[in-house]
Amino acid sequence: MKNAKNRPWGDTLFQGLTTGFAAALAGFFIALIIVLWYQSRPSIHQFGFSFLTSTEWNPVTERFGAVIPIAGTLLSTLLALLFAVPLSMGIALFLAELAPHWLRAPLGTAIELLAAIPSIVYGMWGLFVLAPLMADHVQPWLQAHFGFLPFFAGPTMGIGMLTASLVLTLMIIPFISAVTRDIFLMVPQPLKEAAYGLGCTTWEVVRDVMLPYGKKGIAGAIFLGMGRALGETMAVTFVIGNAYHLSWSLFAPGNSIASTLANEFTEADGTLYLSSLIELGLVLFLITFIVLGLAQTWVRRGQTRGKQ
Amino acid sequence: MLLVQRRQFANAVVLSLSGLAALAGLFMLAWILGDVALKGAAAINWRFFTELPAPPGMAGGGLANAMVGTLLMTMAAALIAVPFGVMSGTYLAEFGQTNPLGHVVRFLADVLVSAPSIVIGVFVYLVMVKPMGHFSGWAGACSLALIMLPVISRTTEEMLKLVPPEMREAALALGAPYWKMMTGIIYRAAATGILTGVMLAVARVAGETAPLLFTALNSPYWMEGMNEPMANLTVALFNYAMSPYDDWHTLAWGAALLITMVVLAVNVFTRLILHAKRRLW
């Protein structure tokens, strides 16, 4: 391909076209950041750095600070990871090592199908099925037994930070477990057999061979789930409660960046309001870019290592 | 307790927990699908597929316009995204395996696959809806196309790489130019794989809501064209589920059942095709 002499013009055209389309894909990414930044200038100019430190979000007085949506996004994501990571590790381990062979493919498909269900269906299910269950049974129980903790204080309404995190948990489990299973499967068989040969139990092989071997890839899998959770919109918007106040209680309604955008973007009147929302979108995009970028790097490194 | 017993005990605990986690995942899948099927079935009847939404408080009504809207926008999105995605995917597989542009595009495509779709909605709002002055089906289709693009691009790359090198060598040895080898042989060999990738991308955007909120919006009427706010299943589902009316909740469950069934059917179907194809090779 490098030899340009005697090259048919069709080849030059073909390579040029495909290169153009590939470059356009990168161009779209750059355009996305530039447009968001350009359109959020009124807000950046007005609030400067205080946009990221102020807890006030008031469309009437046109004072906008992003702390509450950002904190809501991070809190719901971290809680979801807290629930999802151990569960996903268990599922991945079961799929890669423990399940009988005839069961692996169908079970893996079933878990992956959880990822295919549209997020709005999760959100709706969360609102109509999970939230009442939380309000009537789970939250009163938590309050009765652990009510002395500030996390479980306040009225048990069902919708709120905890329910949103649980719905997010369900949504990211398939992503984390599918990638982790693939990482587990890439651990070379001789390594595992050597450990078994020394008399290790399955758990010891997992803990001392498979986890250390795949730790980069597993970190990547977790960050992949984190990136999904950070930007998830519909599932969260239904159940997070959409309220602007900070609270220690996980029962309290909150807000995330994505749910703020979903609820307010079309209603935003006034340049400053709209540009503040756009800046919020830019912040979300940059956070997920960093998280997903790390995830990609680690997952890829985990996979190339496995192939050697 | 002996050390051996302790180790075996720890092993048994972890293994049972792992099995329980898998069971819990299956249980959640069954629970959600069961709820959607039970509650959605109540909404599925002839009127659901043929009538316009009824005003609040009135019984009956359907989501016919939203189904057509979703179908039209998804198809338009596929028409935009498929050539774009296949071409950029071809670059990644054929010309950009190791060079800087290839690395950058591959990385950005991977990030965009999981990027928040609502931000893409905001972007399309700013570059299409705001300059045009109104919401439109085209804007909705474009935002869906932007979500499909990186998915199609990366699957095309993977599928092209799966084509056995002997096929390339045979074509080139016969003196075929590179572009003819690609269009005449390699694309045909990879067609099933690329098509399944496209179908998975279509299934994914068919259930997308967030990017449509600010682009296609929604509409209770029949559309006269793509250049106006356009009814679609997911935003209708969102509006109806958030409404205080029971009739509308039922319609929302019906929409949820319809979307979920279509998306899952496409997913299962494409997996079967891919599975059969892998076996052939």
Interface residues (C-beta under 8 A of the other chain):
Chain A: M1 P8 G10 D11 L13 F14 Q15 L17 T18 T19 G20 F21 A22 A23 A24 L25 A26 F28 F29 A31 L32 V35 L36 Q39 P86 L87 S88 M89 G90 I91 L93 F94 L95 L98 A99 L107 T109 A110 I111 E112 L113 L114 A116 I117 P118 S119 I120 V121 Y122 G123 M124 W125 L127 F128 V129 L170 I173 P174 S177 T201 T202 W203 E204 V206 L224 G227 R228 L230 G231 E232 T233 M234 F238 A258 L261 A262 F265 T266 L277 I278 G281 L284 F285 T288 F289 L292 G293 A295 Q296
Chain B: R7 Q8 A10 N11 V14 L15 L17 S18 G19 L20 A21 A22 A24 G25 L26 M28 L29 I32 L33 D35 V36 K39 F84 M87 S88 T90 Y91 L92 E94 F95 G96 L101 G102 V104 V105 F107 L108 A109 D110 V111 L112 S114 A115 P116 S117 I118 V119 I120 V122 F123 Y125 L126 V127 L146 L149 P150 S153 P177 Y178 W179 K180 M182 A203 R204 A206 G207 E208 T209 A210 L213 F214 L217 T234 L237 F238 A241 M242 H249 A252 W253 A256 I259 T260 V263 L264 N267 V268 R271
